[in-house]
Amino acid sequence: MNLQTSGNPFVARMLVRSIACCALLGLGACQTLQPPVVDQVRFMPAALAKRTIPEPKVKYLVRADGYEYCARITGIPVTPTSRPMACAYWNTRRLECTIVTPLETGYNYLGHELRHCFEGSFHD
């Protein structure tokens, strides 16, 4: 590899390490975007009697701190290679289910959390 680094071997090593580090971080980020296996099959909402809330009012909350907010709710920590991509919680008194996501999300995460609104904790 011939890098233009003004002949400084230290700069060349740092550049190569930086590129390798960025590549590894990029690969780790891709892994968090894979939908869970439970989301790769069709589902029918559970019978009304088996739901956490029979017919929930669904609210959608987008937060700039969505990852950290969901980490507090779910107990799943934010790490360099993993983070909760969305979450849902219930208010049984008000018959509401609230879906929370960060500013940018995917339809698969919304669908997954909507399923939690109808079925509760189906993969815990």
N, C-alpha and C positions, 0 to 999 in steps of 0.2 A: 504494500500500500504506500503510495507516494503522496504525502500530504504537504501542502505549502504552509510551513510553520516557521519560516525564517531561520531554518536550521536548528531550532531549539528542540532537543529531544523531550524535554519536560512538557512543553506545550503539545507536542505530538501525542505523548502518552495520555495527557489529560483530555485531549480531543477524542481519542479512541475510546477512553473510559466513559466519557459523557455520552457518546453515541450508543455504546453498549447499554448503558444505564437507561437511556430513553427507550431503546428497543425493548428491554425487559419490562419497564413500566407499561409500555403500550400493550404488551402481551397480557399482562395482568389485568389491565382495564377491560380487555376483550372478554376475559373470563367472567367478569361480573355482569356482562350483558346477556349471558345465556339464560333463557327462561328455565325455571325448574321443570323437572320431568312431569310433575303433576299438571303443568300448564300445556303439555303437548298432546293432550287427549281432550275430547269433547266432554262436556258435563251437563247434567240436568240439575237445576237447583233442588235442594232437599225438599221434602214435603213440608208444608207449613208448620206442622206440629213438631218437626225436628230442627227447625231453624232457631238461631239465637234470638232473632226478632222476626216474627212471621212475615210482615210486609214492611220492611224498613224504609224510612225516608233516607235517601242517600245524599250526603254532602261531599263536595270535593274541595279540598284545601291544598293550594299550591304554596309552598314555602321556600324561601331562599335557603333556609337551613334544613331542608327536608331530610337529608341523610341523617343528620344529628338528631333531629326531632324523632324520626322513626327509630333510631338507635335507642333513645330513651324509652320509647313505648314498648318496643319488642325485646329489648335486652341484648340485641345483636350489636356488638361493637363496630365502630368504623375503624378499619385497619387499612394499610396500604394496598391490600389485595382484595378486600371485601367490604361491603357496606349494604345495609338494607336499602333497597331501591325504592320502596314504597311501603305503606302500612295502612291498616284499617283498624278502627276501634269503635265500640258500640256504646251508646247511652240507652240502656234498656228502659229507663224511666220516660225518656222523650221519644223512644222508638226510632232512634237515629243511628245510622252507621256513617262514619266519616272516613273518607279515603284521603290520605296525605301522600304527596309526591314532592320531589324537588322541582325546580323551575323547568327542567327538561326531563321528559320521561317518554316511555313508549306505550303503545296501546296494550301490549301484552301485560305490562305492570298494572295498568288500570283494570284490565279484565281480571287479573289475578285477585286484586283487592276487592273488586266488585263481587267476585265469587265468595270471598270471606264474608262480605255483608250478608249473603244468603245462606252460607253453610257453616259459618264459624271457623274454628281452627282445624281445618281438615288435614293439615300435614304436620301438626305439632305432636 
